[in-house]
Amino acid sequence: MFRTGTLGLLSTRPYGPYVTDSAAAASAMSTGHKVVNGAISITPDGKPQRTLMQTAKAAGKRIGLVSTAQIYDASPAAFSINVKSRRDYAAIVTRYLELAPDVLLGGGADFFLPPPAGKRKDGTDMIAAFRAKGHQVVRTPNELNAASGARLLGLFADEEMAFEIDRDPARQPTTAEMMAAALKALSQDNSNGFVLLVENENTDTAGHMNDAAALMRALWAVDDAVKVALEYQRAHPDTLVIVTGDHETGGFSPTYALKDLTKLSSSNRLYAGEAELRRLERISMSLRQVRDTLGKKPSAATLDQIVATHFPGFRLDDDLRRLVLERKTDERNFGNLPQNMLGRMVARQTGFYWGSSGHTSEPVAVGAIGPGAERFRGYQDNTEFGKHLHEFLQAR
């Protein structure tokens, strides 16, 4: 995408501060308007702004949302509907039913169902409601691959889907498999075209957790999904494919650093390279899974066993080991525990460092192939990205 397509950069700033959250970033890219952090496509004056999917629907196009996060998470929600808070999950799902996307695939079954199976307090079975609107409901990869209908609801986890490094292929599909299923469904009854958003949220979550090994595999999963999109685009050259992000997370930076603190000379430096990437590849558990395995009262024996088994060749320095076992941080911008401390273990021995456990103000790359791709060349604000998309839809 970035080598042969149009290449540009997008700013990510929300209304107000320098650093965005996903809701504000995606809202700007969806509506062409800045919003405050936490708002879903509603500007500071309280006015809902027309989202990309609302405009597409009004233009007679079919629409779809795919995410490895809860499907009601901030980014897919901001590209679709309007609510005051990204945390109002039940309201987001209700708005989805009103908008009626043709395809919804991801995690987040919990706010589609009332207790005891789910968390909806209004007693509504939203899965049944979508089924009544003609959606085929699938819950496993096998069911997804066998789906043949033009309208599809797939929920593959109660909350977010697993990191690729932890994913059980019998229970959860890949991003590429969801992409292929969405394209298959949306290509039916498709005289006016479609708009599809596909998000691999695991790149963001891995950044928050400073998990370089999970990030690497999440990016491989993105690559596989983009390949599916490009194969579709080659067969349907009137299709515009865009690959971008809504913000950067973690201040991720391969670098050189001291191997230890015994001396400051360059002879004591570790330079990140292919050998260090291979060390990441041998890691076999996400830091989120480590957190869940350790629980709220980590034991030293369990921690040592996890490191020995799933982080071969790595050592946990005494200062980090103490912080993990005490569930403490030593810096104000690292608050995901114990993941950030274990991420520092990996960083010290590979050179893949993180500047934060939060978002940063870095611009994001955007690559585009197909009709209108040239509009994304150069440095632009994220609101310009949204305006381009609306102009495309209104012109067709």
LOTOR-875296 format. One line per 2 residues: number of its first residue (from 1); for each residue x, y, z of N, C-alpha, C. Coordinates in steps of 0.001 Angstrom, whole numbers, plus 500000, padded with zeros to 6 digits. Example, Ala and Ser with C-alpha at 12.3 -4.5 7.8 and 13.67 -1.06 7.14 Angstrom:
<rs>
1> 513190 494310 507800 512300 495500 507800 513200 496700 507800 ~ 512850 497750 507080 513670 498940 507140 512900 500030 507870
</rs>
This chain:
<rs>
1> 500827 498800 500000 500000 500000 500000 500864 501254 500000 ~ 501851 501311 500877 502634 502529 501042 503686 502679 499945
3> 504084 501576 499311 505105 501651 498284 504518 502003 496918 ~ 503360 501432 496584 502806 501615 495241 501577 502510 495209
5> 500961 502768 496359 499788 503631 496388 500162 505059 496730 ~ 499158 505896 496914 499370 507260 497382 499722 507228 498864
7> 500735 507998 499260 501187 508013 500651 501009 509398 501244 ~ 500426 509469 502430 500258 510729 503116 500421 510578 504612
9> 500278 511692 505321 500314 511717 506780 499083 512454 507285 ~ 498557 512003 508420 497416 512649 509054 497791 513102 510456
11> 497397 514313 510810 497474 514736 512202 496396 513994 512990 ~ 496538 513979 514299 495582 513216 515116 494958 514032 516233
13> 495218 515323 516296 494797 516140 517430 493271 516244 517534 ~ 492711 516142 518748 491269 516316 518961 490938 517790 519193
15> 489708 518055 519587 489329 519400 520026 489920 519620 521424 ~ 490793 520620 521562 491355 520931 522878 492795 520516 523028
17> 493082 519384 523665 494465 519018 523972 495225 518527 522744 ~ 496493 518229 522924 497323 517749 521821 497112 516258 521533
19> 496779 515492 522573 496733 514034 522434 495288 513552 522426 ~ 494962 512737 521463 493595 512279 521250 493320 510947 521923
21> 492041 510643 522097 491623 509270 522348 491019 508736 521054 ~ 490660 507454 521045 490160 506845 519815 488834 507447 519375
23> 488001 507817 520323 486681 508364 519971 486822 509661 519201 ~ 487648 510579 519708 487807 511866 519042 488520 511722 517702
25> 489541 510867 517655 490280 510687 516405 489390 510093 515324 ~ 488676 509031 515663 487808 508393 514673 486647 509299 514287
27> 486148 510087 515234 485060 511014 514921 485494 512037 513880 ~ 486705 512595 514040 487216 513555 513056 487347 512919 511681
29> 487842 511687 511640 488021 510992 510365 486702 510571 509754 ~ 485688 510418 510567 484369 510000 510100 483498 511169 509675
31> 483553 512263 510416 482621 513370 510188 483259 514600 509553 ~ 484592 514740 509696 485240 515959 509248 485176 517086 510256
33> 484825 516762 511520 484710 517764 512577 485483 517301 513809 ~ 486139 518240 514499 486811 517928 515756 485781 517746 516866
35> 486033 516756 517751 485203 516571 518940 486131 516410 520143 ~ 485575 516511 521345 486372 516324 522552 486626 514837 522764
37> 487690 514544 523486 487983 513153 523814 486794 512518 524521 ~ 486457 511322 524073 485367 510572 524682 484044 510685 523958
39> 483880 511704 523119 482612 511896 522398 482608 511079 521114 ~ 481437 510623 520741 481272 509839 519526 480505 510670 518501
41> 481263 511358 517647 480715 512109 516507 479670 513146 516911 ~ 479881 513759 518081 479076 514892 518546 480038 516029 518885
43> 479885 517181 518254 480791 518309 518438 480548 518987 519783 ~ 481490 519833 520238 481372 520449 521563 480109 521277 521771
45> 479468 521719 520679 478214 522465 520823 477008 521550 521017 ~ 477271 520241 521118 476199 519283 521358 475508 518780 520108
47> 476008 519153 518938 475345 518758 517691 475927 517457 517149 ~ 475074 516480 516856 475568 515282 516180 475942 515615 514737
49> 477091 515104 514316 477550 515322 512946 477372 514044 512140 ~ 477022 514196 510887 476754 513015 510056 478030 512192 509910
51> 477938 510913 510217 479082 510009 510138 479238 509465 508723 ~ 480391 508844 508500 480648 508249 507189 479590 507210 506839
53> 479248 506328 507782 478300 505267 507483 476881 505811 507309 ~ 476537 506853 508020 475227 507477 507814 475130 508083 506414
55> 476199 508735 505969 476216 509297 504615 476167 508190 503569 ~ 476907 507116 503798 476889 505996 502861 475502 505372 502773
57> 474870 505211 503923 473519 504635 503952 472546 505528 503183 ~ 472650 506842 503387 471764 507779 502693 471990 507759 501188
59> 473216 507412 500779 473532 507327 499355 473137 505986 498754 ~ 472501 505129 499537 472042 503838 499037 473089 502757 499021
61> 474179 502975 499736 475244 501982 499752 475093 501031 500935 ~ 475586 499834 500766 475614 498875 501856 476804 499214 502753
63> 476713 498886 504033 477753 499277 504984 478114 498117 505906 ~ 479374 498123 506348 479834 497071 507239 480889 497564 508210
65> 480933 496942 509389 481898 497248 510440 482538 495956 510920 ~ 483862 495951 510991 484616 494794 511474 485671 495299 512444
67> 485824 494627 513591 486856 495013 514553 487237 493830 515414 ~ 488515 493775 515811 488919 492774 516796 488585 493226 518213
69> 488215 494500 518378 487726 494987 519673 486257 494614 519819 ~ 485626 495063 520899 484179 495004 520959 483658 495816 519780
71> 482679 495310 519074 482207 495996 517876 481586 497345 518224 ~ 481242 497552 519485 480718 498849 519920 481830 499770 520433
73> 483091 499401 520220 484197 500225 520705 484242 501556 519956 ~ 485108 502462 520423 485070 503859 519992 485206 504047 518488
75> 486163 503377 517855 486419 503651 516439 485276 503216 515534 ~ 484824 501951 515594 483679 501606 514748 482432 502409 515083
77> 482237 502724 516362 481069 503526 516742 481136 504914 516121 ~ 482324 505569 516191 482453 506935 515688 482272 507008 514181
79> 482584 505951 513467 482376 505936 512025 480918 505661 511651 ~ 480062 505462 512667 478711 504989 512373 477592 505822 512970
81> 477686 506111 514272 476536 506662 514978 476959 507839 515853 ~ 476027 508397 516626 476299 509548 517491 475821 509254 518915
83> 476738 509352 519876 476369 509317 521292 477323 510248 522042 ~ 476903 510726 523199 477722 511672 523946 478982 511030 524508
85> 478899 509756 524896 480034 509109 525538 480328 507760 524907 ~ 481595 507507 524670 482030 506222 524134 481762 505076 525107
87> 481504 505400 526381 481270 504365 527389 479818 503910 527443 ~ 478940 504546 526694 477520 504180 526705 477301 503045 525717
89> 477814 501863 526084 477873 500741 525154 476489 500258 524724 ~ 475578 500194 525667 474236 499723 525319 473583 500657 524310
91> 473769 501963 524498 473190 502930 523562 473818 502795 522186 ~ 475118 502522 522134 475790 502354 520843 475211 501171 520084
93> 475017 500057 520784 474443 498883 520124 473014 499168 519663 ~ 472252 499901 520475 470892 500277 520074 470924 501134 518813
95> 471866 502087 518753 471997 502924 517550 472402 502076 516346 ~ 473215 501069 516579 473564 500159 515478 472310 499499 514900
97> 471443 499054 515772 470222 498406 515286 469400 499382 514447 ~ 469350 500646 514878 468606 501653 514124 469262 501925 512773
99> 470597 501996 512766 471314 502219 511511 471285 500995 510618 ~ 471285 499822 511229 471215 498526 510543 472339 498313 509540
101> 473601 498313 509998 474690 497927 509094 474439 496526 508548 ~ 474832 496308 507316 474616 494991 506708 475549 493952 507319
103> 476724 494384 507772 477698 493471 508364 478225 494073 509661 ~ 478221 493279 510720 478854 493616 511989 479624 492383 512445
105> 480969 492499 512560 481790 491365 512961 482818 491824 513980 ~ 482929 491094 515092 483931 491424 516095 483620 490797 517432
107> 484114 491429 518498 483790 491008 519857 482637 491823 520403 ~ 482365 491633 521714 481376 492465 522370 479976 491896 522454
109> 479853 490584 522549 478523 489994 522695 477848 490429 523989 ~ 478633 490888 524980 478074 491185 526295 476983 492260 526250
111> 477139 493285 525416 476127 494338 525383 475093 494131 524280 ~ 475068 492924 523746 473985 492527 522856 472935 491684 523596
113> 473259 491279 524827 472394 490355 525557 472144 490843 526979 ~ 470952 490561 527538 470678 490875 528950 471285 489810 529849
115> 471331 490059 531169 471816 489042 532112 470943 487788 532048 ~ 471492 486617 532362 472857 486385 532861 473909 486255 531767
117> 473474 486136 530502 474441 485943 529424 475205 487219 529092 ~ 474589 488389 529336 475213 489647 528959 475022 490729 529996
119> 475195 491996 529580 475211 493127 530506 474153 494178 530205 ~ 473284 493944 529228 472263 494945 528922 471240 495011 530045
121> 470953 496216 530513 470018 496377 531619 468577 496603 531171 ~ 468378 496758 529854 467013 497006 529373 466269 495729 529023
123> 466941 494575 529196 466293 493294 528945 466184 492906 527486 ~ 466740 493698 526573 466587 493437 525144 467637 492448 524648
125> 467184 491467 523893 468082 490538 523211 468377 491130 521835 ~ 469495 491838 521715 469816 492521 520464 470235 491548 519369
127> 470730 490387 519762 471047 489382 518740 469765 488943 518056 ~ 468734 488697 518832 467436 488325 518244 466882 489463 517401
129> 467109 490705 517852 466614 491861 517099 467307 491967 515749 ~ 468599 491731 515708 469310 491752 514425 468873 490582 513549
131> 468654 489430 514161 468183 488284 513388 466826 488595 512766 ~ 465989 489298 513493 464669 489673 512966 464787 490645 511789
133> 465906 491372 511708 466136 492285 510580 466788 491584 509392 ~ 466982 490284 509516 467512 489528 508394 468978 489189 508468
135> 469611 489450 509618 471024 489133 509758 471223 487663 510109 ~ 472105 487008 509380 472547 485681 509776 473523 485848 510937
137> 473331 485099 512023 474154 485236 513218 475167 484096 513271 ~ 476451 484448 513439 477508 483442 513524 478337 483722 514773
139> 478853 482668 515388 479607 482821 516641 480969 482125 516609 ~ 481283 481391 515530 482547 480671 515442 483150 480858 514051
141> 484454 480599 513889 485061 480690 512558 484408 479770 511536 ~ 484059 478565 511941 483404 477650 511002 482066 478205 510525
143> 481301 478763 511440 480027 479370 511048 480248 480574 510149 ~ 481291 481350 510424 481596 482509 509586 481955 482074 508171
145> 482802 481069 508039 483223 480613 506721 482074 480006 505935 ~ 481078 479454 506648 479933 478835 505975 478815 479817 505672
147> 478913 481035 506207 477835 482011 506029 477666 482363 504557 ~ 476418 482499 504142 476137 482774 502731 475214 483963 502524
149> 474680 484546 503597 473707 485618 503467 474344 486959 503152 ~ 473497 487915 502777 473937 489258 502454 474019 490143 503694
151> 473449 489687 504812 473497 490458 506058 474041 489536 507140 ~ 474993 490036 507930 475760 489157 508799 476080 489848 510116
153> 475796 489146 511228 476213 489566 512562 477075 488460 513145 ~ 478350 488782 513390 479260 487805 513980 479856 488342 515266
155> 479660 487623 516368 480182 488017 517675 481015 486854 518204 ~ 482329 487071 518327 483251 485971 518583 483902 486022 519960
157> 483449 486952 520804 483940 487043 522184 482946 487874 522970 ~ 482890 487648 524272 482009 488459 525112 482496 489902 525167
159> 483827 490087 525216 484398 491433 525220 485309 491545 523993 ~ 486567 492035 524157 487426 492133 522990 487908 490754 522572
161> 488278 490637 521302 488828 489388 520804 490281 489253 521261 ~ 490818 488057 521168 492159 487768 521674 493225 488389 520775
163> 494399 488636 521365 495571 488951 520566 495876 487769 519644 ~ 496460 488057 518498 496820 486986 517566 497761 485984 518220
165> 498648 486446 519103 499598 485563 519765 498899 484551 520672 ~ 497682 484888 521146 496925 484020 522055 495729 483354 521378
167> 495390 483749 520167 494104 483392 519543 493953 481882 519356 ~ 492775 481373 519727 492391 479986 519467 491662 479958 518125
169> 492250 479368 517080 491627 479422 515754 490295 478689 515664 ~ 490005 477826 516637 488707 477154 516640 487608 478049 517190
171> 487986 479115 517906 486987 479968 518555 486872 481354 517935 ~ 487977 481864 517386 487958 483226 516858 488641 483276 515495
173> 488044 483973 514527 488646 484098 513201 489754 485144 513186 ~ 490538 485155 512132 491543 486187 511931 490877 487441 511361
175> 491616 488549 511381 491123 489772 510742 490907 489536 509257 ~ 491799 488801 508615 491662 488506 507187 490404 487682 506906
177> 490112 486721 507769 488901 485907 507571 487644 486753 507728 ~ 487655 487679 508689 486504 488567 508839 486393 489517 507644
179> 487521 490011 507154 487531 490857 505967 486911 490116 504780 ~ 487355 488885 504553 486853 488110 503417 485354 487852 503545
181> 484896 487515 504760 483470 487257 504966 482649 488518 504758 ~ 483157 489654 505222 482445 490920 505052 482334 491280 503575
183> 483426 491130 502823 483399 491430 501385 482432 490502 500653 ~ 482415 489243 501049 481492 488281 500436 480048 488693 500657
185> 479715 489099 501874 478339 489491 502180 477972 490805 501499 ~ 478868 491793 501570 478552 493114 501026 478514 493125 499503
187> 479161 492153 498878 479162 492096 497414 477834 491611 496852 ~ 476975 491116 497704 475647 490685 497259 474687 491877 497239
189> 473750 491886 496267 472772 492988 496160 473494 494325 496213 ~ 474498 494486 495364 475480 495548 495531 475477 496540 494371
191> 474340 496909 493865 474283 497776 492688 474826 499174 492957 ~ 474756 499654 494199 475220 500997 494537 476551 501008 495287
193> 477183 499846 495435 478460 499796 496125 478324 499690 497638 ~ 479455 499701 498321 479442 499557 499779 480600 500315 500396
195> 480515 500540 501699 481601 501104 502498 481856 500140 503658 ~ 483098 499743 503820 483468 498773 504852 484622 499321 505676
197> 484465 499326 506989 485534 499657 507926 486031 498370 508575 ~ 487323 498113 508468 487930 496938 509108 489045 497432 510026
199> 488946 497119 511304 489898 497589 512307 490534 496407 513028 ~ 491880 496439 513106 492567 495539 514026 492967 496363 515240
201> 492145 496314 516259 492349 497105 517470 493545 496614 518279 ~ 494011 495398 517978 495097 494832 518782 496398 495610 518659
203> 496591 496341 517554 497791 497167 517459 497772 498255 518530 ~ 496597 498853 518758 496454 499883 519785 496614 499288 521182
205> 495928 498186 521446 495973 497573 522768 497383 497094 523104 ~ 498069 496526 522129 499456 496106 522357 500331 497304 522692
207> 500061 498450 522060 500802 499655 522382 500574 500103 523813 ~ 499309 500088 524254 499006 500455 525641 499751 499548 526619
209> 499892 498286 526254 500520 497321 527153 502021 497199 526934 ~ 502552 497989 525982 503981 497932 525660 504414 496521 525290
211> 503586 495858 524488 503790 494452 524152 504281 494341 522713 ~ 505602 494360 522536 506174 494356 521192 505887 493055 520455
213> 505879 491931 521153 505630 490649 520497 504181 490559 520006 ~ 503228 491009 520820 501832 491016 520391 501617 492010 519263
215> 502296 493155 519325 502195 494148 518255 502689 493577 516933 ~ 503814 492891 516956 504363 492321 515734 503363 491385 515066
217> 502746 490521 515858 501799 489569 515284 500503 490252 514848 ~ 500109 491306 515556 498935 492065 515135 499183 492730 513783
219> 500397 493233 513579 500725 493841 512287 500780 492795 511176 ~ 501228 491589 511492 501143 490516 510500 499681 490261 510122
221> 498798 490269 511115 497371 490053 510847 496794 491179 509991 ~ 497245 492413 510243 496822 493530 509394 497298 493303 507959
223> 498550 492901 507796 499081 492618 506466 498217 491601 505722 ~ 497839 490528 506415 497021 489493 505787 495667 490042 505353
225> 495082 490909 506176 493788 491493 505841 493901 492462 504668 ~ 494976 493268 504653 495179 494189 503532 495356 493412 502228
227> 496022 492269 502298 496176 491434 501099 494812 491036 500542 ~ 493878 490676 501411 492525 490318 500963 491855 491515 500286
229> 492017 492699 500903 491410 493900 500329 492002 494225 498964 ~ 493319 494082 498816 493951 494396 497540 493589 493389 496458
231> 493415 492140 496846 492960 491144 495880 491565 491501 495373 ~ 490713 491970 496273 489375 492410 495865 489488 493636 494958
233> 490367 494557 495302 490504 495790 494520 491008 495495 493109 ~ 491912 494518 492978 492404 494172 491647 491294 493599 490781
235> 490372 492868 491403 489236 492326 490649 488147 493360 490428 ~ 488122 494406 491261 487107 495465 491168 487835 496811 491239
237> 488486 497231 490150 489355 498418 490189 488645 499729 490480 ~ 487305 499730 490511 486579 500946 490897 486486 501088 492414
239> 487152 500195 493154 487141 500210 494623 488313 501031 495153 ~ 488047 501897 496124 489090 502645 496821 489437 501916 498113
241> 490699 501593 498298 491191 500953 499523 492099 501941 500243 ~ 491845 502146 501529 492645 503054 502359 493140 502280 503574
243> 494418 502440 503889 494994 501837 505097 495587 502954 505949 ~ 495131 503085 507174 495640 504115 508069 495327 503742 509509
245> 495687 504635 510429 495319 504499 511837 494680 505785 512299 ~ 494092 505761 513490 493509 507007 513999 494447 507727 514962
247> 495486 507037 515462 496489 507661 516332 497612 506669 516558 ~ 498695 507138 517170 499787 506252 517577 499664 505981 519069
249> 500104 504792 519473 500017 504410 520879 501370 503921 521380 ~ 501815 504474 522489 502965 503930 523196 504296 504579 522909
251> 504383 505433 521883 505684 506006 521556 506705 504937 521227 ~ 506307 503980 520390 507132 502816 520092 508330 503211 519244
253> 509543 502734 519627 510738 503129 518887 511862 502129 519072 ~ 512155 501314 518057 513399 500554 518104 514567 501523 518190
255> 515560 501211 519012 516643 502161 519239 517889 501390 519643 ~ 518932 502120 520002 520055 501480 520683 520057 501961 522123
257> 520483 501092 523011 520476 501400 524436 521590 500609 525113 ~ 521893 500992 526332 522925 500281 527079 522468 498865 527409
259> 523391 497920 527265 523075 496538 527627 522868 496408 529137 ~ 523608 497192 529895 523479 497221 531350 524036 498559 531811
261> 524120 498780 533102 524550 500068 533637 526001 500066 534114 ~ 526788 499089 533678 528164 499002 534143 529058 500053 533515
263> 528764 500461 532274 529549 501504 531616 528707 502183 530547 ~ 529091 503417 530221 528298 504238 529307 528861 504283 527895
265> 529916 503586 527613 530568 503656 526308 529737 502943 525240 ~ 530003 503278 523979 529255 502683 522865 529488 501185 522751
267> 530590 500687 523298 530845 499235 523254 529846 498457 524093 ~ 529103 499154 524956 528108 498507 525815 526683 498694 525289
269> 526564 499074 524008 525237 499321 523451 524637 498075 522804 ~ 523319 497975 522908 522535 496979 522182 521799 497704 521059
271> 521987 497242 519829 521308 497840 518680 520202 496905 518204 ~ 518964 497404 518162 517838 496576 517726 518009 496186 516261
273> 517855 494902 515974 517991 494398 514605 517240 493096 514432 ~ 517575 492359 513389 516828 491140 513081 516949 490097 514190
275> 518108 490001 514804 518262 489012 515881 517285 489294 517011 ~ 517070 490578 517287 516138 490947 518360 514689 490693 517934
277> 514385 490901 516647 513052 490532 516152 512794 489042 516333 ~ 513817 488236 516091 513673 486784 516264 513405 486442 517732
279> 513986 487219 518632 513699 487000 520056 512232 487302 520351 ~ 511709 488378 519747 510280 488665 519911 509421 487527 519377
281> 509837 486956 518272 509056 485896 517632 508950 484664 518523 ~ 509941 484454 519377 509907 483271 520255 509017 483465 521483
283> 508593 484681 521752 507653 484920 522858 506305 484316 522487 ~ 505670 483612 523422 504470 482842 523083 503243 483207 523914
285> 503264 484339 524607 502105 484762 525391 502054 486284 525399 ~ 500864 486849 525225 500723 488299 525311 500881 488757 526755
287> 501231 490010 526931 501345 490553 528279 499987 490670 528955 ~ 498930 490806 528166 497585 490783 528757 497284 489407 529339
289> 497676 488358 528633 497461 487011 529145 498321 486759 530379 ~ 499519 487329 530405 500354 487235 531611 499623 487880 532786
291> 499094 489084 532566 498343 489783 533624 497203 488917 534136 ~ 496432 488342 533219 495279 487543 533627 495710 486285 534368
293> 496822 485699 533974 497318 484489 534630 497842 484797 536027 ~ 498517 485924 536178 499047 486305 537494 497951 486698 538463
295> 496877 487317 537950 495787 487756 538807 496160 488980 539633 ~ 495318 489310 540599 495510 490524 541395 496528 490352 542513
297> 496898 489134 542813 497920 488872 543828 498988 487963 543237 ~ 499881 488536 542422 500877 487723 541711 501774 486949 542675
299> 502084 485716 542314 503036 484936 543094 504360 484871 542349 ~ 505445 484860 543098 506770 484824 542499 506975 483550 541691
301> 506464 482437 542184 506657 481165 541496 505959 481172 540141 ~ 504722 481687 540113 503983 481737 538847 504651 482685 537865
303> 505105 483829 538359 505781 484799 537500 507036 484184 536894 ~ 507847 483537 537691 509085 482949 537187 508800 481856 536165
305> 507753 481077 536403 507401 480010 535467 506943 480593 534127 ~ 506147 481662 534174 505669 482293 532941 506842 482821 532123
307> 507766 483513 532785 508915 484068 532070 509746 482950 531455 ~ 510012 481901 532210 510837 480799 531717 510176 480082 530540
309> 508835 479934 530603 508125 479152 529591 507818 479964 528344 ~ 507351 481186 528522 506810 481961 527395 507724 483087 526913
311> 508808 483355 527639 509767 484390 527244 511168 483779 527250 ~ 511402 482796 526391 512673 482069 526442 513862 482985 526190
313> 514860 482843 527060 516070 483635 526933 516011 484991 527601 ~ 514852 485381 528121 514720 486675 528794 514924 486511 530296
315> 515445 487556 530910 515589 487578 532368 514804 488775 532905 ~ 514212 488630 534047 513446 489701 534675 514311 490326 535759
317> 514774 491558 535508 515643 492238 536471 514927 492444 537798 ~ 515706 492544 538859 515147 492609 540212 514197 493787 540403
319> 514552 494956 539832 513687 496117 540034 512330 495924 539368 ~ 512314 495317 538183 511054 495067 537485 510271 493939 538157
321> 510974 492938 538627 510310 491813 539309 509569 492316 540546 ~ 510204 493208 541287 509551 493760 542476 508291 494549 542109
323> 508386 495366 541054 507228 496159 540633 506081 495269 540165 ~ 506405 494199 539452 505352 493274 538995 504662 492632 540186
325> 505441 492122 541121 504857 491415 542260 504084 492360 543179 ~ 504511 493623 543261 503809 494597 544106 502733 495351 543354
327> 502595 495086 542055 501625 495768 541193 501778 497292 541309 ~ 503007 497744 541088 503316 499165 541171 503987 499632 539889
329> 503922 500944 539651 504645 501567 538559 505651 502552 539135 ~ 506683 502877 538350 507670 503842 538811 507672 505109 537963
331> 506675 505235 537069 506540 506435 536257 505069 506736 536031 ~ 504727 508022 535936 503317 508414 535851 502692 508137 534492
333> 503510 507936 533461 502943 507672 532137 502986 506194 531765 ~ 503145 505335 532767 503053 503889 532558 502098 503323 533606
335> 500860 503073 533208 499839 502689 534170 499149 501368 533916 ~ 499621 500600 532923 499054 499275 532680 499924 498246 533388
337> 499395 497691 534476 500189 496805 535322 499651 495378 535294 ~ 500585 494418 535237 502054 494555 535229 502657 494639 533823
339> 501795 494824 532801 502263 494708 531422 503412 495655 531096 ~ 503322 496926 531546 504360 497887 531186 505714 497515 531765
341> 505723 496919 532956 506991 496503 533544 507598 495320 532780 ~ 506745 494415 532334 507232 493285 531540 507634 493743 530146
343> 506943 494756 529633 507363 495343 528365 508745 495956 528455 ~ 509070 496509 529614 510400 497070 529822 511453 495962 529897
345> 511071 494806 530430 511977 493663 530412 512363 493320 528972 ~ 511362 493241 528115 511615 492928 526711 512444 494039 526063
347> 512133 495291 526370 512839 496425 525774 514322 496411 526135 ~ 514623 496156 527393 516019 496188 527837 516877 495157 527120
349> 516256 494087 526650 517027 492997 526054 516866 492887 524542 ~ 516074 493803 523952 515899 493805 522496 516120 495174 521867
351> 516006 496241 522645 516097 497587 522089 514787 498114 521545 ~ 513673 497398 521735 512357 497868 521299 511684 498571 522479
353> 511845 499874 522526 511437 500664 523687 510108 501376 523461 ~ 509509 501792 524578 508236 502510 524585 508386 503794 525395
355> 507733 504857 524959 507796 506121 525670 506637 506357 526606 ~ 505588 505506 526527 504366 505746 527292 503498 504502 527231
357> 502492 504459 528096 501452 503439 527938 500189 504070 527345 ~ 500293 505338 526953 499143 506039 526389 499343 506389 524935
359> 498435 507224 524420 498534 507700 523050 499577 508807 522968 ~ 500033 509082 521755 500959 510184 521518 500372 511110 520455
361> 501072 512198 520197 500614 513165 519199 501233 512929 517826 ~ 501917 511815 517640 502560 511541 516361 501529 511459 515233
363> 501859 511929 514028 500958 511721 512891 500943 510255 512486 ~ 499932 509872 511744 499831 508495 511264 499934 508490 509744
365> 500471 507404 509214 500571 507249 507767 499216 506849 507197 ~ 498959 507282 505974 497767 506845 505243 498202 506451 503846
367> 497808 505265 503428 498066 504798 502073 496749 504520 501384 ~ 496666 504849 500090 495410 504683 499359 495681 504199 497948
369> 494827 503303 497467 494889 502785 496101 493470 502754 495549 ~ 493307 503270 494347 491999 503258 493701 491521 504657 493385
371> 490290 504791 492878 489762 506100 492488 489755 507089 493657 ~ 490340 508254 493468 490384 509267 494516 491560 509154 495449
373> 492439 508183 495234 493555 507960 496158 494451 509182 496277 ~ 494584 509945 495193 495489 511094 495207 495070 512171 496203
375> 493827 512145 496657 493358 513150 497601 494048 513023 498970 ~ 494658 511901 499235 495264 511660 500545 496771 511897 500552
377> 497315 512428 499457 498747 512678 499385 499131 513870 500259 ~ 500281 513781 500915 500791 514906 501686 500299 514907 503124
379> 500617 516004 503809 500254 516139 505230 498909 516836 505351 ~ 497971 516205 506077 496630 516744 506224 496153 516584 507662
381> 495127 517347 508005 494457 517175 509282 493492 515996 509185 ~ 493225 515358 510319 492299 514212 510275 490885 514614 509859
383> 490519 515878 510059 489203 516323 509593 489147 516365 508063 ~ 490275 516666 507417 490299 516670 505950 490075 515262 505406
385> 490606 514279 506091 490370 512885 505711 488866 512609 505654 ~ 488150 512993 506723 486701 512780 506746 485977 513538 505656
387> 486396 514756 505395 485725 515554 504351 485914 514917 502981 ~ 487101 514382 502707 487321 513696 501429 486341 512537 501267
389> 486167 511746 502321 485294 510565 502227 483851 510995 501954 ~ 483381 512021 502628 482017 512474 502401 481839 513033 500995
391> 482856 513718 500492 482783 514241 499125 482702 513112 498109 ~ 483452 512032 498324 483393 510884 497432 481974 510321 497373
393> 481376 510172 498551 480045 509554 498619 478979 510477 498015 ~ 479120 511745 498220 478125 512674 497698 478239 512874 496193
395> 479418 512532 495643 479628 512705 494200 479191 511495 493396 ~ 478857 510396 494078 478535 509154 493375 477074 508771 493561
</rs>
